Amino acid sequence: MFRRPTRLQVKTDDQIGLMRQAGLVVADALDAVVAAVRPGVTGKQLDAIAEEVIRSAGATPSFLGYHGFPASICVSIDNAIVHGIPNDQPLHEGILVSIDCGAILHGWHGDAAVTVGVGQVGRGAQDLSDVTRSALWHGLAHARPGGRLTDIGAAVERTVRGAVHDYGIVREYVGHGIGTQMHMPPDVPNVGPAGKGPRLVPGLVVAVEPMVTLGAPDNVTLPDGWTVVTMDGGLAAHWEHTVAVTSTGPWVLTARDGGRAELAALGVEVSALAG
């Protein structure tokens, strides 16, 4: 996968600072959407909330119109892994919802996703989301200078494989480079082995986004051309953050504290650029 050299977009500290502004817009939008998630609300209503937050910040939704996508966020429910289209169907108690959001500010992109339960969800659903979130943070902790790209995915995979349940890891959909475009080289797989691929250099910015399933990871795209679902109907969870590799460590641009609390719990210091 990594044998052919790929030109990667390396940012200056100032450019990373601009991406941080876009990342905080995404954080604000996701916070507003998550706060609105409850039984009876529709995906289209959540989409309208996200678009309002993004546009009120002077930013533009990354997803709206991207290759024809019709909304500002993706709303993927239960066995939908990714790219779910918001609709008018009310959410109901006990379902699992993954919400993916992107924004462009001053020409720079931010991208993040969360998975939340609507009301009370089952233990299996909550554990799935928790494991996926933990895998994300273990991956982000390896976005450090001097490492290799697959160190990130190897950490994601170790975390998922180390869980009590035998979860599936979706391989067809991966993280990605991000900057002046939403999707750029390099691809960021959610599996190892470690020590392969491009070296992680200061200025590289990637979106890390594990997608984990309660059953098999085999998937299919629905006739709408977007929504990707598990073939066996098993639940799926999706968590994502945009992270910058800096000379002093990772800076999670879409986390409000830059990732300080979560990374500290893993023994990693957030970049000095985070202030």
C-alpha positions as CSV (number, residue, x, y, z in Angstrom):
1,M,0.0,0.0,0.0
2,F,2.8,2.4,0.9
3,R,5.5,1.5,-1.6
4,R,4.8,4.3,-4.1
5,P,6.0,7.7,-2.8
6,T,3.1,10.1,-2.1
7,R,3.4,13.8,-1.9
8,L,2.0,14.9,1.5
9,Q,0.8,18.4,2.4
10,V,2.9,19.6,5.3
11,K,1.6,22.6,7.1
12,T,3.3,25.5,8.9
13,D,2.5,26.2,12.5
14,D,0.4,29.2,11.4
15,Q,-1.5,27.0,9.0
16,I,-2.1,24.5,11.7
17,G,-3.4,27.4,13.8
18,L,-6.0,28.1,11.1
19,M,-7.0,24.5,11.0
20,R,-7.5,24.7,14.7
21,Q,-10.1,27.4,14.1
22,A,-11.9,25.1,11.7
23,G,-11.6,22.3,14.1
24,L,-13.3,24.3,16.9
25,V,-16.2,25.1,14.6
26,V,-16.7,21.4,14.1
27,A,-16.5,20.8,17.8
28,D,-19.2,23.5,18.4
29,A,-21.4,22.0,15.7
30,L,-21.1,18.5,17.2
31,D,-21.7,19.7,20.7
32,A,-24.9,21.4,19.6
33,V,-26.1,18.3,17.6
34,V,-25.3,15.9,20.5
35,A,-27.2,18.2,22.9
36,A,-30.2,18.0,20.6
37,V,-30.2,14.2,20.3
38,R,-33.3,12.8,21.9
39,P,-36.3,10.6,21.0
40,G,-38.5,12.3,18.4
41,V,-35.9,14.6,16.8
42,T,-35.1,13.9,13.1
43,G,-31.9,13.7,11.3
44,K,-32.9,16.6,9.2
45,Q,-33.4,18.7,12.3
46,L,-29.9,17.8,13.6
47,D,-28.5,18.6,10.2
48,A,-30.1,22.1,10.3
49,I,-28.6,22.7,13.8
50,A,-25.1,21.8,12.6
51,E,-25.4,24.0,9.5
52,E,-26.6,26.9,11.5
53,V,-23.6,26.6,13.9
54,I,-21.1,26.3,11.1
55,R,-22.4,29.2,9.0
56,S,-22.8,31.4,12.0
57,A,-19.1,31.0,12.6
58,G,-18.4,32.2,9.1
59,A,-17.5,28.7,7.9
60,T,-18.9,26.4,5.3
61,P,-20.1,22.8,5.7
62,S,-17.5,20.5,4.2
63,F,-20.0,17.7,3.4
64,L,-22.8,19.7,1.7
65,G,-22.5,19.1,-2.0
66,Y,-19.4,17.0,-1.7
67,H,-19.6,14.6,-4.6
68,G,-23.3,15.4,-4.4
69,F,-23.9,14.6,-0.7
70,P,-27.1,16.4,0.2
71,A,-26.5,17.4,3.8
72,S,-24.1,19.1,6.2
73,I,-23.6,16.1,8.5
74,C,-23.8,12.3,8.2
75,V,-26.3,10.6,10.5
76,S,-25.7,6.9,10.6
77,I,-28.1,4.8,12.7
78,D,-27.6,1.4,14.3
79,N,-26.1,-0.8,11.6
80,A,-25.2,2.1,9.4
81,I,-21.4,2.5,9.5
82,V,-20.9,5.8,7.8
83,H,-22.3,8.3,5.3
84,G,-25.9,8.1,6.4
85,I,-28.2,10.8,4.9
86,P,-30.2,12.8,7.4
87,N,-34.0,12.3,6.9
88,D,-37.4,13.1,8.4
89,Q,-37.7,9.8,10.4
90,P,-37.8,10.6,14.1
91,L,-35.1,9.0,16.2
92,H,-36.4,6.6,18.9
93,E,-35.2,5.4,22.3
94,G,-32.4,3.0,22.4
95,I,-30.8,3.4,18.9
96,L,-27.2,4.2,18.3
97,V,-26.4,7.2,16.1
98,S,-23.0,8.2,14.6
99,I,-22.7,11.8,13.6
100,D,-19.9,13.0,11.2
101,C,-19.3,16.7,10.6
102,G,-16.8,18.8,8.7
103,A,-16.3,22.5,8.2
104,I,-14.2,24.8,6.1
105,L,-12.9,28.1,7.5
106,H,-10.4,30.4,5.7
107,G,-9.8,27.6,3.2
108,W,-8.9,24.9,5.8
109,H,-10.9,21.9,6.8
110,G,-11.8,20.2,10.1
111,D,-13.5,16.8,10.4
112,A,-14.7,14.8,13.4
113,A,-17.3,12.2,14.4
114,V,-19.0,11.0,17.5
115,T,-21.4,8.1,18.3
116,V,-24.2,8.7,20.8
117,G,-27.1,6.7,22.1
118,V,-30.7,8.1,21.9
119,G,-31.9,7.9,25.5
120,Q,-31.0,4.6,27.2
121,V,-29.1,2.2,25.0
122,G,-28.2,-1.4,25.6
123,R,-24.9,-2.4,27.3
124,G,-23.6,-3.9,24.1
125,A,-24.2,-0.8,22.1
126,Q,-22.6,1.4,24.8
127,D,-19.6,-0.9,25.1
128,L,-19.2,-0.8,21.3
129,S,-19.1,3.0,21.2
130,D,-16.8,3.1,24.2
131,V,-14.3,0.7,22.7
132,T,-14.3,2.6,19.4
133,R,-13.7,5.9,21.2
134,S,-10.9,4.4,23.2
135,A,-9.3,3.0,20.0
136,L,-9.5,6.5,18.5
137,W,-7.6,8.0,21.4
138,H,-5.0,5.3,21.4
139,G,-4.4,6.0,17.7
140,L,-4.2,9.8,18.2
141,A,-1.6,9.2,20.9
142,H,0.7,7.8,18.3
143,A,0.5,10.9,16.0
144,R,4.0,11.8,17.2
145,P,7.0,13.0,15.2
146,G,9.5,10.2,14.2
147,G,6.9,7.5,14.1
148,R,5.4,5.8,11.1
149,L,1.9,6.2,9.7
150,T,0.8,2.6,10.5
151,D,1.7,3.2,14.2
152,I,-1.7,4.9,14.4
153,G,-3.7,2.1,12.9
154,A,-1.8,-0.5,14.9
155,A,-2.7,1.2,18.1
156,V,-6.4,1.4,17.0
157,E,-6.3,-2.4,16.2
158,R,-4.6,-3.3,19.5
159,T,-7.2,-1.5,21.5
160,V,-10.1,-3.1,19.6
161,R,-8.6,-6.6,19.7
162,G,-7.9,-6.2,23.4
163,A,-11.5,-5.8,24.2
164,V,-13.5,-8.6,25.8
165,H,-15.9,-8.8,22.8
166,D,-14.7,-9.9,19.4
167,Y,-15.4,-6.7,17.5
168,G,-15.0,-6.2,13.7
169,I,-12.9,-3.4,12.3
170,V,-14.0,-1.9,9.0
171,R,-11.1,-1.9,6.5
172,E,-12.7,-0.4,3.4
173,Y,-13.2,3.0,5.0
174,V,-10.2,4.7,6.6
175,G,-8.9,7.9,8.0
176,H,-7.1,10.4,5.7
177,G,-4.9,13.4,5.3
178,I,-6.7,16.7,5.6
179,G,-5.9,20.4,5.0
180,T,-6.9,22.5,2.1
181,Q,-9.0,19.6,1.0
182,M,-11.2,17.3,3.2
183,H,-9.6,14.1,1.8
184,M,-6.0,14.1,0.9
185,P,-3.1,11.6,1.1
186,P,-2.2,9.7,3.1
187,D,-4.9,7.1,3.9
188,V,-4.8,6.2,7.6
189,P,-5.9,2.5,8.0
190,N,-7.3,1.3,11.3
191,V,-5.2,-1.8,11.4
192,G,-1.4,-2.5,11.7
193,P,1.3,-3.6,11.6
194,A,3.2,-0.7,13.1
195,G,6.3,0.8,11.6
196,K,5.2,1.0,8.0
197,G,4.4,3.9,5.6
198,P,5.4,7.5,5.6
199,R,7.2,9.0,8.5
200,L,5.2,11.2,10.8
201,V,6.7,14.6,10.4
202,P,5.8,17.9,12.0
203,G,3.1,19.6,10.0
204,L,1.3,16.5,8.8
205,V,-2.4,16.6,9.7
206,V,-4.6,13.6,9.5
207,A,-8.1,12.5,10.4
208,V,-8.2,9.3,12.4
209,E,-11.5,7.5,12.4
210,P,-12.0,4.0,13.5
211,M,-15.3,2.3,12.5
212,V,-16.0,-0.8,14.6
213,T,-18.9,-3.3,14.4
214,L,-20.6,-5.5,16.9
215,G,-20.6,-8.3,14.4
216,A,-18.7,-8.9,11.2
217,P,-17.3,-5.8,9.4
218,D,-18.5,-6.9,6.0
219,N,-20.6,-4.1,4.5
220,V,-22.6,-2.9,1.6
221,T,-23.7,0.5,0.2
222,L,-27.5,1.1,0.1
223,P,-29.3,2.1,-3.1
224,D,-29.1,5.8,-2.0
225,G,-25.5,5.6,-3.1
226,W,-24.2,6.8,0.3
227,T,-25.2,4.9,3.4
228,V,-22.8,2.0,4.2
229,V,-24.4,-0.7,6.4
230,T,-23.2,-3.9,8.0
231,M,-24.3,-6.9,6.0
232,D,-25.2,-9.0,9.0
233,G,-27.3,-6.1,10.6
234,G,-24.8,-5.7,13.5
235,L,-24.4,-2.4,15.2
236,A,-21.6,0.0,14.2
237,A,-19.8,2.9,15.9
238,H,-17.7,5.7,14.4
239,W,-15.5,8.1,16.2
240,E,-13.1,10.6,14.6
241,H,-10.8,13.6,15.3
242,T,-8.4,15.7,13.2
243,V,-4.9,15.7,14.7
244,A,-1.8,17.6,13.8
245,V,1.7,16.1,14.2
246,T,4.0,18.8,15.7
247,S,7.6,18.9,16.9
248,T,6.3,18.6,20.5
249,G,3.6,16.0,20.0
250,P,0.0,15.6,18.8
251,W,-2.5,18.4,18.8
252,V,-6.1,17.2,18.4
253,L,-7.6,20.1,16.5
254,T,-11.2,19.1,16.8
255,A,-11.1,18.5,20.6
256,R,-11.9,21.5,22.7
257,D,-8.9,21.0,25.0
258,G,-6.6,20.0,22.1
259,G,-6.7,16.4,23.5
260,R,-4.9,17.3,26.7
261,A,-7.0,15.3,29.1
262,E,-7.4,12.1,27.0
263,L,-3.7,12.1,25.9
264,A,-2.5,12.7,29.5
265,A,-4.4,9.6,30.6
266,L,-2.3,7.7,28.0
267,G,0.9,9.2,29.1
268,V,1.2,11.6,26.2
269,E,1.6,15.4,26.4
270,V,-0.3,17.5,24.0
271,S,1.7,19.7,21.6
272,A,3.1,23.0,23.0
273,L,1.3,24.7,20.2
274,A,-2.0,24.0,22.0
275,G,-1.0,26.6,24.6
